Amino acid sequence: MDPPTPSPVSSVPAPLPVKIPRRSDHHRWGDRIFYGLVFAVGLSVIGLALAIVVSLVYSSQQSFRVFGWSFLWGTVWNPTPTDTGPFGVVPFIAGTLVTSAIALFIAIPLALGAAIFLTTHCPRWLRGPAGTAIELLAAVPSVIYGFWGLFIVHPYMASTVEPGLKRYLGFTGLFNGTPIGIDVLTAGLILAVMIVPTICAVSRDTLLAVPQAQKEAALSLGATDWETTRVASIPYARSGIIGGIILGLGRAMGETMAVVMVIGDTDKVPTSLFSQGQTIASLIANELLSNQGPLQISAILEAGLVLLFISLMVNVGARLLVWRVLRGGGGIVE
């Protein structure tokens, strides 16, 4: 009888224990220093934001004591040599919201259309130069946009565009008044040109992140190019597109010099798109250095606090909108 052959498993030597090298104290201290630096930088950014809010609240106390909550719904801004007011911020809130709405109404179709063209239909040799040209528009100083609006856009708006709008769309009530070209409509148009690069750049990068398989699946089912963009690309990228729109809105609400030069600088609530007016940002630029006294300075800084609060509410609303979009399905997180 033959002796039993040893099992192949039993002949395999046991693996040697692997020693995991312990990190030296030098590496531990390096990690701690890095963590401390990053933690300090993060807290400093939050602290800077809180410091801005606290300084605005402290500096606007005098205005709040004199006018109270009526500052938020007052419609008269009356700087006097005796520095007694009254001061109300409603005309400037209205100017900010109207010009920003006009800018978004014009800029969103242009920016989204340019982004779709660059990502789907643009020839490869043109894609780079065209994208760079659009992004360079964001690097143009706002004062250059202001001069362009004042000397090029303003005469054309006064002589051609606004008379035509009044003739054919005057019945809507949006284009009442005298078309002079220096008004909230021209300011909104200039802001639209300024925010197109921001919205386009973010939307283009988001559309480029759409998986190719998703587009090919739509095409394989017989979808046209437009249908593929509508049902496959835009739903996937909509959260990023919304983020780009909110970034553009933030710039439109805070823009100063370009608006100052073409809006007319009138402290009244706009009654039509041909009305002159002011935004909160243009108010601060115009009156902070030509004030009549400490009460007016305090009122101007309280107006800045209102603008900061509006911007915060816009960002919170945008976050909620993106959350609802993502919850509904699709989209990438920006």
C-alpha positions as CSV (number, residue, x, y, z in Angstrom):
1,M,0.0,0.0,0.0
2,D,1.5,3.3,-1.1
3,P,2.0,6.0,1.5
4,P,-0.5,8.9,1.2
5,T,0.8,11.8,-0.9
6,P,0.9,15.1,0.9
7,S,-1.8,17.6,0.1
8,P,-0.6,20.4,-2.1
9,V,-2.1,22.9,0.3
10,S,-0.1,21.6,3.2
11,S,3.1,22.0,1.2
12,V,2.6,25.7,0.7
13,P,4.6,27.6,3.2
14,A,2.6,30.1,5.4
15,P,3.0,33.7,4.4
16,L,5.3,35.8,6.4
17,P,3.8,38.5,8.5
18,V,3.9,41.9,6.8
19,K,5.3,44.6,9.0
20,I,3.6,48.0,8.4
21,P,6.1,50.7,9.0
22,R,5.1,53.1,11.7
23,R,5.1,56.7,10.8
24,S,7.8,58.7,12.4
25,D,7.2,61.6,14.7
26,H,8.5,63.9,12.0
27,H,5.6,62.9,9.7
28,R,3.1,63.2,12.5
29,W,4.2,66.7,13.2
30,G,4.1,67.6,9.5
31,D,0.5,66.3,9.3
32,R,-0.5,68.3,12.4
33,I,1.1,71.5,11.1
34,F,-0.7,71.0,7.7
35,Y,-4.0,70.4,9.4
36,G,-3.6,73.4,11.6
37,L,-2.7,75.7,8.7
38,V,-5.7,74.5,6.6
39,F,-8.0,74.8,9.6
40,A,-6.8,78.3,10.3
41,V,-7.2,79.4,6.6
42,G,-10.8,78.0,6.5
43,L,-11.7,79.8,9.7
44,S,-10.1,83.0,8.5
45,V,-12.4,83.0,5.5
46,I,-15.5,82.6,7.6
47,G,-14.1,85.2,10.1
48,L,-13.6,87.7,7.3
49,A,-17.2,87.3,6.1
50,L,-18.5,87.7,9.7
51,A,-16.2,90.7,10.2
52,I,-17.7,92.4,7.1
53,V,-21.3,91.8,8.3
54,V,-20.5,93.0,11.8
55,S,-18.8,96.2,10.5
56,L,-21.8,97.0,8.3
57,V,-24.2,96.4,11.1
58,Y,-22.2,98.5,13.5
59,S,-21.7,101.3,11.0
60,S,-25.4,101.5,10.1
61,Q,-26.7,101.7,13.7
62,Q,-27.3,105.5,13.5
63,S,-29.5,105.1,10.4
64,F,-31.4,102.3,12.0
65,R,-32.0,104.3,15.1
66,V,-33.4,107.3,13.2
67,F,-35.4,105.6,10.5
68,G,-36.0,102.1,11.9
69,W,-37.6,99.5,9.7
70,S,-39.1,102.2,7.5
71,F,-35.7,102.4,5.8
72,L,-36.6,99.2,4.0
73,W,-39.9,100.5,2.5
74,G,-39.1,104.2,2.2
75,T,-39.2,105.5,-1.3
76,V,-37.5,108.9,-0.8
77,W,-33.8,109.4,-0.7
78,N,-33.2,113.1,0.1
79,P,-29.6,114.2,1.1
80,T,-29.8,117.6,2.7
81,P,-27.1,120.0,3.9
82,T,-28.5,119.5,7.4
83,D,-28.1,115.7,7.1
84,T,-31.6,114.9,8.3
85,G,-32.8,112.7,5.4
86,P,-35.2,111.1,4.9
87,F,-33.5,108.0,3.4
88,G,-35.3,105.0,2.0
89,V,-33.8,102.1,0.0
90,V,-36.8,101.0,-2.1
91,P,-35.7,102.9,-5.3
92,F,-32.3,101.2,-5.3
93,I,-33.6,97.7,-4.5
94,A,-36.0,98.1,-7.4
95,G,-33.2,99.3,-9.7
96,T,-31.0,96.4,-8.7
97,L,-33.7,93.8,-9.3
98,V,-34.9,95.3,-12.6
99,T,-31.5,95.7,-14.2
100,S,-30.5,92.2,-13.0
101,A,-33.7,90.7,-14.4
102,I,-33.1,92.4,-17.7
103,A,-29.5,91.1,-17.8
104,L,-30.5,87.5,-17.1
105,F,-33.4,87.7,-19.7
106,I,-30.9,88.6,-22.4
107,A,-27.8,86.7,-21.2
108,I,-29.2,83.2,-20.5
109,P,-30.2,82.4,-24.1
110,L,-27.0,83.8,-25.4
111,A,-24.7,82.1,-22.9
112,L,-26.5,78.7,-23.0
113,G,-26.7,78.8,-26.8
114,A,-23.0,79.6,-27.1
115,A,-22.2,76.8,-24.6
116,I,-24.2,74.2,-26.6
117,F,-22.5,75.4,-29.8
118,L,-19.0,75.1,-28.4
119,T,-19.7,71.6,-27.0
120,T,-21.7,70.0,-29.8
121,H,-21.6,71.7,-33.1
122,C,-18.4,73.9,-33.2
123,P,-15.6,72.6,-35.5
124,R,-12.6,71.4,-33.5
125,W,-10.3,74.0,-35.0
126,L,-12.7,76.8,-33.9
127,R,-13.6,75.5,-30.5
128,G,-10.5,76.7,-28.7
129,P,-10.3,80.2,-30.1
130,A,-14.0,80.8,-29.7
131,G,-14.0,79.6,-26.1
132,T,-11.0,81.7,-25.3
133,A,-12.6,84.8,-26.9
134,I,-15.8,84.4,-24.9
135,E,-13.8,83.9,-21.6
136,L,-11.7,87.0,-22.4
137,L,-14.8,89.1,-22.2
138,A,-14.9,88.4,-18.5
139,A,-11.4,90.0,-18.2
140,V,-12.5,93.4,-19.6
141,P,-12.6,96.0,-16.9
142,S,-16.1,97.2,-16.0
143,V,-15.2,100.8,-16.7
144,I,-14.4,99.9,-20.3
145,Y,-17.9,98.4,-20.6
146,G,-19.2,101.6,-19.1
147,F,-17.5,103.8,-21.7
148,W,-18.6,101.4,-24.5
149,G,-22.2,101.6,-23.3
150,L,-22.0,105.4,-22.9
151,F,-20.5,106.3,-26.3
152,I,-21.5,103.4,-28.5
153,V,-24.6,101.7,-27.2
154,H,-26.4,104.7,-25.7
155,P,-26.7,106.7,-29.0
156,Y,-27.9,103.6,-30.9
157,M,-30.4,102.7,-28.1
158,A,-31.7,106.3,-28.1
159,S,-32.1,106.7,-31.9
160,T,-33.1,103.2,-33.0
161,V,-33.9,100.5,-30.5
162,E,-35.9,102.3,-27.9
163,P,-38.1,104.3,-30.3
164,G,-38.9,101.0,-32.0
165,L,-39.7,99.3,-28.8
166,K,-42.0,102.2,-27.8
167,R,-43.7,102.1,-31.2
168,Y,-44.4,98.4,-31.3
169,L,-44.5,97.4,-27.6
170,G,-45.6,100.5,-25.9
171,F,-49.0,99.1,-25.2
172,T,-47.4,96.7,-22.6
173,G,-46.6,99.6,-20.3
174,L,-42.9,98.5,-20.1
175,F,-41.7,101.1,-22.6
176,N,-43.4,104.3,-21.5
177,G,-41.5,107.5,-21.3
178,T,-39.0,109.3,-23.4
179,P,-36.4,107.0,-25.1
180,I,-33.1,108.7,-24.2
181,G,-30.8,105.7,-24.0
182,I,-29.6,106.4,-20.5
183,D,-31.9,104.3,-18.4
184,V,-32.4,100.9,-16.7
185,L,-32.8,99.1,-20.1
186,T,-29.4,100.2,-21.3
187,A,-27.9,99.3,-17.9
188,G,-29.5,95.8,-18.1
189,L,-28.1,95.3,-21.6
190,I,-24.6,96.2,-20.6
191,L,-24.8,93.9,-17.6
192,A,-26.0,91.1,-19.9
193,V,-22.9,91.4,-22.0
194,M,-20.8,91.4,-18.9
195,I,-22.3,88.2,-17.4
196,V,-22.5,86.2,-20.6
197,P,-18.9,84.9,-20.3
198,T,-19.4,83.7,-16.7
199,I,-22.6,81.7,-17.5
200,C,-21.2,80.4,-20.8
201,A,-18.0,79.2,-19.3
202,V,-19.6,77.3,-16.4
203,S,-22.3,75.8,-18.7
204,R,-19.8,74.7,-21.3
205,D,-17.6,72.9,-18.7
206,T,-20.8,71.2,-17.3
207,L,-22.0,70.1,-20.7
208,L,-18.5,68.7,-21.5
209,A,-18.9,66.5,-18.4
210,V,-22.0,64.8,-19.8
211,P,-21.0,61.1,-20.5
212,Q,-20.7,60.3,-24.2
213,A,-22.6,57.1,-23.7
214,Q,-25.6,59.1,-22.6
215,K,-25.6,61.1,-25.8
216,E,-25.0,58.0,-27.9
217,A,-27.9,56.2,-26.2
218,A,-30.3,59.0,-27.2
219,L,-29.0,59.1,-30.8
220,S,-29.3,55.3,-31.1
221,L,-33.0,55.7,-30.3
222,G,-33.5,58.0,-33.2
223,A,-33.2,61.4,-31.4
224,T,-32.1,64.4,-33.4
225,D,-29.2,66.6,-32.3
226,W,-31.6,69.1,-30.7
227,E,-33.5,66.3,-28.9
228,T,-30.3,64.7,-27.7
229,T,-29.3,68.1,-26.2
230,R,-32.7,68.6,-24.7
231,V,-33.3,65.1,-23.2
232,A,-29.8,63.9,-22.5
233,S,-27.3,66.8,-22.1
234,I,-29.2,69.6,-20.5
235,P,-31.0,67.5,-17.8
236,Y,-27.6,66.0,-16.8
237,A,-25.9,69.4,-16.6
238,R,-28.8,71.5,-15.3
239,S,-27.4,71.9,-11.8
240,G,-24.1,73.3,-13.2
241,I,-26.1,75.5,-15.5
242,I,-28.1,76.9,-12.6
243,G,-24.9,77.5,-10.7
244,G,-23.4,79.5,-13.6
245,I,-26.6,81.6,-13.8
246,I,-26.4,82.4,-10.1
247,L,-22.8,83.4,-10.5
248,G,-23.8,85.7,-13.3
249,L,-26.7,87.1,-11.2
250,G,-24.3,87.8,-8.4
251,R,-22.0,89.9,-10.7
252,A,-25.0,91.7,-12.2
253,M,-26.3,92.7,-8.7
254,G,-22.9,93.9,-7.5
255,E,-21.6,95.7,-10.6
256,T,-20.9,99.3,-10.1
257,M,-18.9,101.5,-12.6
258,A,-20.6,100.3,-15.8
259,V,-24.0,100.8,-14.3
260,V,-23.1,104.2,-12.9
261,M,-22.3,105.5,-16.4
262,V,-25.5,104.4,-18.2
263,I,-28.3,104.2,-15.7
264,G,-29.0,107.9,-15.1
265,D,-28.4,108.1,-11.4
266,T,-31.9,109.1,-10.3
267,D,-33.1,108.4,-6.8
268,K,-36.6,107.3,-7.9
269,V,-38.3,103.9,-8.4
270,P,-38.3,103.0,-12.1
271,T,-41.8,103.1,-13.6
272,S,-40.8,101.7,-17.0
273,L,-37.7,100.3,-18.7
274,F,-37.0,103.8,-20.1
275,S,-36.8,105.3,-16.6
276,Q,-33.6,106.5,-15.1
277,G,-32.7,105.0,-11.7
278,Q,-29.9,103.6,-9.5
279,T,-28.9,100.3,-8.1
280,I,-27.6,99.9,-4.5
281,A,-24.0,99.4,-5.9
282,S,-24.2,102.6,-7.9
283,L,-25.7,104.5,-5.0
284,I,-22.7,103.5,-2.8
285,A,-20.3,104.6,-5.5
286,N,-22.0,107.9,-6.2
287,E,-22.7,109.1,-2.6
288,L,-20.2,107.6,-0.3
289,L,-17.5,110.3,-1.0
290,S,-20.0,113.1,-1.6
291,N,-22.1,112.7,1.5
292,Q,-23.6,115.4,3.7
293,G,-22.8,113.9,7.1
294,P,-22.6,110.9,9.3
295,L,-26.3,110.1,9.0
296,Q,-26.1,109.8,5.2
297,I,-22.9,107.6,5.5
298,S,-24.8,105.4,7.9
299,A,-27.7,105.1,5.5
300,I,-25.4,104.3,2.7
301,L,-23.8,101.5,4.7
302,E,-27.2,100.2,5.7
303,A,-28.0,100.0,2.0
304,G,-24.9,98.0,1.5
305,L,-26.1,95.7,4.3
306,V,-29.4,95.3,2.4
307,L,-27.5,94.4,-0.8
308,L,-25.5,91.8,1.2
309,F,-28.7,90.3,2.5
310,I,-30.3,90.1,-0.9
311,S,-27.2,88.4,-2.3
312,L,-27.3,85.9,0.6
313,M,-31.0,85.2,-0.1
314,V,-30.3,84.7,-3.8
315,N,-27.5,82.2,-3.0
316,V,-29.7,80.3,-0.5
317,G,-32.5,80.1,-3.0
318,A,-30.1,78.9,-5.6
319,R,-28.8,76.1,-3.3
320,L,-32.4,75.0,-2.6
321,L,-33.1,75.1,-6.3
322,V,-30.1,72.9,-7.2
323,W,-31.0,70.6,-4.3
324,R,-34.5,70.1,-5.7
325,V,-33.1,69.6,-9.2
326,L,-30.7,66.9,-8.0
327,R,-33.4,65.3,-5.9
328,G,-35.6,65.1,-9.0
329,G,-32.9,63.1,-10.8
330,G,-29.9,63.8,-12.9
331,G,-27.4,66.5,-12.8
332,I,-23.9,66.8,-11.5
333,V,-23.0,68.6,-8.3
334,E,-21.0,71.8,-8.7
